[in-house]
Amino acid sequence: MTDRNLPPYFADSLPGRAGWPIGLAHRGADVQRENTMGAVREAVEQGFGYIEIDVRTSADGKVVVFHDEQLDRITTGTGRLSHYTWDELSTETVLGPQPRHEQVSEPLVLFEHLLETFPNTRFNVDLKDRASAAPMAEILRRHRAWDRVLIAAFRDSHRRLFFDHIQAEDHTVASSAGSESVAQLLLAHRLGRFTQTVRRLRQRLPLHALQVPVRQGWIRVVTKRFVDACHRAGIAVHVWVVNEQEEMERLLAMGVDGLVTDNGADIAEVLAARGQWPQRL
């Protein structure tokens, strides 16, 4: 979708100017080193211009790039991330899922450090907790990085807290719908009330993208009709998590605007065949 009314996060990137669909590296597109500096660096070197990450907040208010509420699954630490200060968390390392003896350890990383280290990279940021909303707004303000971040969250209430901290003079920040809004839009599409529902939702919060799975249980979410309806409303459609080439090609043929993937090699091959890779500056 080429829509110059979309925020700079979309429109001012290499893919945005060229009208390409985007590849988003899911947590850095490395399941063994998810949400780490090393994973992001390798994804950028591979050609990604957009990285999908998750953030949570430490006990002292630092925005940490991490998915789980608990540290136990993939790190040397235990317990809730939010119970530790950044000084304490910085001593822990990401070891990846089992078998751990095969993993190369990586330290946890602050979102601000990613923003500074990769100045030409755009980040799709999933706010995993309420506490991250205010410090995230402050980080973007301090770095004047409004055009480099899309704010996402499973809960629309997390997004609302973030936008409560955005001042009128700040640049437009891209944002995708939470699960409640997605559910409303899917129902509205079935009932023929999609446009009205988009208008109502936009009165509450920005709505520039939907980030959805191909299916949710028995419901097929991503259809050509649904993608077309989103495009008519000026909404980009990003599909997660797509790791098979055949599925990538099928969705791109349908007109989706982005694919969130763990499989960097295959998405690079698929998009390169279309003349749409690499996507970084």
C-alpha positions in Angstrom: 0.0 0.0 0.0 1.3 3.4 -0.9 -0.3 6.0 1.3 1.5 9.3 1.8 -0.8 10.1 4.7 0.8 7.4 6.8 3.4 8.6 9.4 7.1 9.0 8.5 7.8 5.7 10.1 6.3 4.1 7.0 6.5 6.8 4.3 10.1 8.0 4.8 11.9 4.7 4.8 13.5 3.0 1.8 10.6 0.5 1.4 8.1 3.3 2.0 9.4 5.6 -0.7 9.6 2.6 -3.1 6.2 1.3 -2.2 7.6 -2.1 -1.1 6.1 -4.4 1.5 8.3 -4.6 4.6 10.1 -7.4 6.3 10.1 -7.2 10.1 12.6 -9.2 12.0 10.7 -10.8 14.8 12.6 -10.1 18.0 15.6 -9.8 15.7 14.7 -12.9 13.7 16.9 -15.1 15.9 15.0 -17.5 18.1 18.2 -18.4 20.0 19.1 -14.7 20.8 15.7 -13.1 20.8 15.5 -9.3 21.6 19.3 -8.9 21.9 21.8 -6.5 20.5 23.5 -9.4 18.6 20.2 -10.5 17.0 19.4 -7.0 15.9 22.8 -6.4 14.5 22.8 -9.6 12.5 19.3 -8.8 11.1 20.4 -5.3 10.1 23.5 -6.7 8.4 21.2 -9.2 6.6 19.2 -6.3 5.1 16.3 -5.6 7.5 15.3 -2.0 7.9 12.5 -2.8 10.4 12.9 -4.8 13.6 10.1 -6.0 15.8 10.9 -6.0 19.6 9.2 -6.2 22.9 9.9 -4.0 26.0 9.3 -4.2 29.7 10.3 -1.9 32.5 12.8 -2.6 35.3 12.2 -1.7 38.9 14.0 1.6 38.4 12.1 2.6 35.3 14.5 1.5 32.5 12.9 0.2 29.3 14.4 -3.3 28.7 14.1 -5.2 25.4 12.4 -8.4 26.6 9.3 -10.4 25.9 8.4 -12.5 28.9 7.2 -11.4 32.3 9.5 -13.9 33.9 13.3 -14.1 33.2 13.4 -17.9 33.5 12.7 -19.1 30.0 15.7 -17.8 28.2 18.0 -16.1 30.7 20.4 -16.9 33.5 18.0 -15.0 35.9 14.8 -16.0 37.6 11.6 -14.3 38.6 9.9 -11.2 37.3 11.9 -8.7 35.3 10.1 -5.8 36.9 11.4 -6.8 40.4 15.0 -6.0 39.4 16.9 -2.8 38.7 18.7 -2.3 35.5 22.1 -2.7 37.3 20.9 -6.2 38.5 19.5 -7.1 35.1 22.6 -6.1 33.3 24.5 -9.0 34.9 22.1 -11.6 33.4 22.5 -13.1 29.9 20.1 -14.5 27.3 20.9 -18.2 26.7 18.0 -19.0 24.5 15.7 -22.0 24.8 16.9 -25.5 25.4 19.3 -27.1 24.8 21.2 -24.2 26.4 24.6 -25.7 26.0 24.4 -24.9 22.3 23.7 -21.2 22.8 26.0 -18.2 22.7 25.1 -15.9 25.6 24.1 -12.3 25.0 23.5 -9.6 27.6 20.1 -8.0 28.1 19.8 -4.6 26.4 18.0 -1.3 26.9 15.8 0.0 24.2 17.6 3.3 24.2 20.9 1.5 23.4 19.3 -0.1 20.4 18.0 3.3 19.2 21.4 4.8 19.5 23.3 1.9 18.0 21.2 1.6 14.9 20.3 5.2 13.9 18.9 4.2 10.5 16.7 1.3 11.8 13.0 1.5 12.6 11.6 -0.4 15.5 8.1 -2.0 15.9 7.9 -1.8 19.7 5.4 -4.0 21.6 4.7 -2.4 25.0 4.4 -5.5 27.3 3.6 -3.6 30.5 1.9 -0.3 31.5 5.0 1.0 33.1 6.9 1.3 29.8 4.5 3.9 28.4 5.8 7.0 30.0 9.6 6.3 29.8 9.1 5.2 26.1 7.6 8.6 25.3 10.4 10.3 27.1 13.1 8.3 25.2 11.5 9.2 21.8 11.3 12.8 22.9 14.9 13.0 24.0 16.2 11.3 20.8 13.7 13.0 18.5 12.9 9.6 17.2 9.2 9.8 16.6 9.6 8.7 13.0 11.6 5.6 13.9 9.1 3.8 16.1 5.7 2.1 15.8 4.0 1.7 19.1 2.1 -1.6 19.4 0.6 -3.5 22.4 -1.7 -6.5 23.0 -3.7 -4.2 25.2 -5.0 -0.9 23.8 -4.8 0.5 27.3 -1.0 0.3 27.1 -1.1 2.3 23.9 -3.5 4.8 25.4 -1.0 5.4 28.3 1.8 6.1 25.9 -0.3 8.6 23.8 -1.4 10.3 27.0 2.3 11.3 27.4 2.7 12.6 23.8 2.4 16.4 23.6 0.6 18.2 20.9 3.8 19.5 19.4 5.4 16.1 19.1 5.5 14.4 15.7 2.9 11.8 14.7 3.9 8.4 16.1 2.8 5.3 14.2 0.7 2.8 16.0 -1.0 -0.5 15.4 -4.2 -1.7 17.0 -4.4 -3.8 20.1 -6.3 -7.1 20.3 -9.6 -5.4 21.4 -9.5 -3.1 18.4 -8.6 -5.9 16.0 -11.5 -8.0 17.3 -13.9 -5.1 16.7 -12.6 -4.5 13.2 -13.0 -8.2 12.3 -16.6 -8.2 13.5 -17.3 -4.9 11.8 -15.9 -6.2 8.5 -18.3 -9.2 8.7 -21.2 -6.9 9.4 -20.4 -4.3 6.8 -19.5 -1.6 9.3 -15.8 -1.5 8.8 -15.5 2.2 7.9 -17.6 3.4 10.7 -15.7 1.3 13.2 -12.3 2.6 12.0 -13.6 6.2 12.3 -14.8 5.5 15.9 -11.6 3.8 16.9 -9.5 6.6 15.5 -11.3 9.1 17.8 -9.7 7.3 20.7 -6.3 6.3 19.5 -4.1 6.5 16.4 -4.6 3.6 14.0 -2.1 3.2 11.2 -1.6 -0.6 11.1 -3.1 -3.9 12.0 -0.6 -6.6 13.0 -2.4 -9.9 12.9 -1.9 -13.7 12.5 -3.1 -15.5 9.4 -5.6 -17.3 11.6 -6.9 -17.0 15.1 -8.2 -20.4 16.1 -10.8 -21.4 13.5 -11.2 -17.8 12.2 -9.2 -16.9 9.1 -8.1 -13.3 9.8 -6.1 -12.4 6.7 -8.2 -12.5 3.5 -8.0 -10.5 0.3 -11.3 -8.7 1.2 -10.1 -7.8 4.6 -6.7 -6.5 3.3 -8.5 -4.4 0.7 -10.9 -3.0 3.3 -7.9 -2.0 5.5 -6.2 -0.3 2.5 -9.3 1.7 1.7 -9.2 3.0 5.3 -5.5 3.8 5.0 -4.4 1.0 7.3 -1.4 -1.1 6.7 -1.6 -4.9 7.3 1.3 -6.8 8.8 1.1 -10.5 9.3 2.9 -12.5 12.1 4.8 -14.8 12.4 5.4 -16.0 8.8 8.4 -18.4 8.4 7.6 -20.4 5.2 8.4 -19.1 1.8 5.2 -20.4 0.2 3.1 -18.6 2.9 5.2 -15.4 2.4 4.6 -15.4 -1.3 0.8 -16.1 -0.9 0.4 -13.2 1.5 2.4 -10.8 -0.6 0.3 -11.7 -3.6 -2.7 -10.9 -1.5 -1.3 -7.4 -1.0 -0.2 -7.4 2.7 2.1 -4.6 3.6 4.5 -6.4 5.9 5.6 -9.8 7.1 6.9 -10.4 10.6 9.3 -13.4 10.5 11.9 -15.4 12.4 13.3 -16.6 9.0 15.6 -13.9 7.8 17.2 -15.9 5.0 13.9 -16.9 3.4 12.3 -13.5 3.5 15.4 -12.0 2.0 15.2 -14.5 -0.8 11.5 -13.9 -1.4 11.8 -10.1 -1.4 15.1 -10.1 -3.4 13.3 -12.0 -6.2 10.8 -9.1 -6.3 13.6 -6.5 -6.3 12.7 -5.4 -2.8 15.8 -6.4 -0.8 17.8 -5.2 1.1 15.5 -2.8 2.9 18.0 -0.9 5.1 19.7 2.3 4.1 
